Amino acid sequence: MEIWINPACSKCRSALTLLDAEGADYTVRRYLEEVPSEDEIRDVLDRLGLEPWDITRTQEAVAGELGLRAWARDAASRERWIAALAGHPRLIQRPIITADDGTAVVARTDEAVRDALSR
């Protein structure tokens, strides 16, 4: 199991605390320092069953600079969104846990963390 975190994020710290309390075996990826490639983002999206706009933090300043809110959310625009996430990892929703069964969850709640642990 791997968890993508930003250490400054309270949701990330909460997820780590719960993983530790449950004795989970996991690897931490500080994704702002070890930026996911476009292929890694595609893989995580497949595992999540989501589209890139579903995991984009549109309230971030860089989202406004890029004009993301006006971007189309369709198959033709998917690669543009993925490139934006890889180029500006601060836009990636966090934390994301990739479970051992090949799935993933956006672990913003204790329930989502427990869901990842049960997989």
Backbone torsions as a table, in degrees:
resi	resn	phi	psi	omega
1	MET	NA	138.9	177.6
2	GLU	-128.1	144.6	177.1
3	ILE	-124.7	125.8	176.6
4	TRP	-88.7	122.4	-176.9
5	ILE	-134.3	160.6	163.9
6	ASN	-117.6	114.6	-175.7
7	PRO	-57.7	-21.0	179.9
8	ALA	-79.7	-8.8	-175.4
9	CYS	-88.5	126.0	-179.0
10	SER	-66.4	-35.4	177.8
11	LYS	-63.8	-37.3	178.0
12	CYS	-66.2	-44.9	179.7
13	ARG	-63.3	-39.6	177.5
14	SER	-63.2	-42.1	179.3
15	ALA	-63.2	-42.8	178.3
16	LEU	-63.0	-41.4	178.7
17	THR	-60.2	-44.1	179.5
18	LEU	-67.3	-42.2	177.3
19	LEU	-59.2	-43.6	178.8
20	ASP	-64.4	-42.6	-179.3
21	ALA	-62.8	-31.4	-179.8
22	GLU	-87.3	-2.5	179.8
23	GLY	69.5	28.4	-177.4
24	ALA	-69.9	147.6	174.0
25	ASP	-97.0	113.1	-175.6
26	TYR	-147.8	162.9	175.8
27	THR	-116.4	136.9	178.2
28	VAL	-95.0	132.8	172.9
29	ARG	-120.8	113.9	175.0
30	ARG	-82.0	91.9	-167.3
31	TYR	-69.8	-13.1	173.6
32	LEU	-77.3	-24.0	178.1
33	GLU	-95.6	-41.7	178.1
34	GLU	-109.1	79.6	-170.6
35	VAL	-67.5	128.7	177.8
36	PRO	-65.3	142.3	175.7
37	SER	-75.8	169.3	176.5
38	GLU	-60.2	-39.5	178.5
39	ASP	-63.7	-40.8	177.9
40	GLU	-64.7	-38.1	177.9
41	ILE	-65.8	-43.1	176.6
42	ARG	-59.0	-43.5	-180.0
43	ASP	-61.1	-47.0	179.9
44	VAL	-63.7	-39.9	177.7
45	LEU	-61.5	-43.1	177.2
46	ASP	-60.7	-43.5	-179.5
47	ARG	-66.1	-35.1	178.5
48	LEU	-76.9	-26.0	-172.8
49	GLY	72.9	31.2	-177.0
50	LEU	-124.4	170.1	174.5
51	GLU	-102.2	161.4	-176.2
52	PRO	-59.3	-35.6	179.5
53	TRP	-67.7	-21.0	178.3
54	ASP	-72.9	-22.1	-179.2
55	ILE	-114.9	19.8	-179.0
56	THR	-97.7	130.1	177.6
57	ARG	-84.2	87.9	-173.9
58	THR	-71.6	-9.9	178.9
59	GLN	-85.8	-8.8	178.5
60	GLU	-65.8	148.4	-178.7
61	ALA	-57.0	-41.6	-178.9
62	VAL	-64.1	-29.5	176.1
63	ALA	-62.5	-42.0	177.1
64	GLY	-65.3	-41.1	179.2
65	GLU	-62.3	-37.1	179.8
66	LEU	-81.2	-15.0	-176.7
67	GLY	71.7	31.8	-175.1
68	LEU	-56.4	-35.3	-176.4
69	ARG	-61.5	-23.8	-179.7
70	ALA	-91.8	-7.3	-178.9
71	TRP	-70.5	144.5	175.8
72	ALA	-65.1	146.6	177.8
73	ARG	-114.6	75.3	-178.0
74	ASP	-145.8	173.5	-176.0
75	ALA	-58.4	-36.8	-178.5
76	ALA	-67.4	-24.4	-177.8
77	SER	-99.6	-4.1	-173.8
78	ARG	-54.9	-47.5	-177.3
79	GLU	-65.6	-32.9	176.3
80	ARG	-62.9	-42.6	178.2
81	TRP	-64.1	-44.7	-179.2
82	ILE	-62.2	-42.5	178.2
83	ALA	-62.3	-38.1	178.4
84	ALA	-64.8	-41.9	178.7
85	LEU	-64.4	-41.8	179.2
86	ALA	-69.4	-35.9	-179.4
87	GLY	-78.7	-22.8	-177.3
88	HIS	-138.6	74.3	-172.8
89	PRO	-60.5	-18.3	177.0
90	ARG	-60.8	-19.5	179.5
91	LEU	-75.9	-16.5	-176.2
92	ILE	-75.1	127.3	175.8
93	GLN	-59.4	147.9	-176.1
94	ARG	-142.9	159.4	-12.0
95	PRO	-79.2	156.9	174.3
96	ILE	-118.3	128.5	177.1
97	ILE	-110.2	125.9	172.0
98	THR	-96.2	118.0	-176.0
99	ALA	-82.9	160.9	-177.7
100	ASP	-67.2	-18.9	-178.7
101	ASP	-87.3	5.9	178.4
102	GLY	94.5	-0.6	177.2
103	THR	-97.9	-178.7	177.2
104	ALA	-151.1	160.6	175.7
105	VAL	-140.6	148.1	167.7
106	VAL	-85.6	111.0	-166.8
107	ALA	-96.5	59.0	-178.2
108	ARG	-85.1	-8.2	178.7
109	THR	-128.7	160.0	175.6
110	ASP	-59.9	-36.7	-179.9
111	GLU	-62.7	-40.3	179.8
112	ALA	-67.2	-39.1	177.1
113	VAL	-63.2	-45.9	178.4
114	ARG	-62.4	-35.9	176.8
115	ASP	-61.2	-44.8	178.8
116	ALA	-63.2	-39.5	179.8
117	LEU	-65.2	-29.6	-176.8
118	SER	-82.0	-7.8	-176.0
119	ARG	-85.3	NA	NA
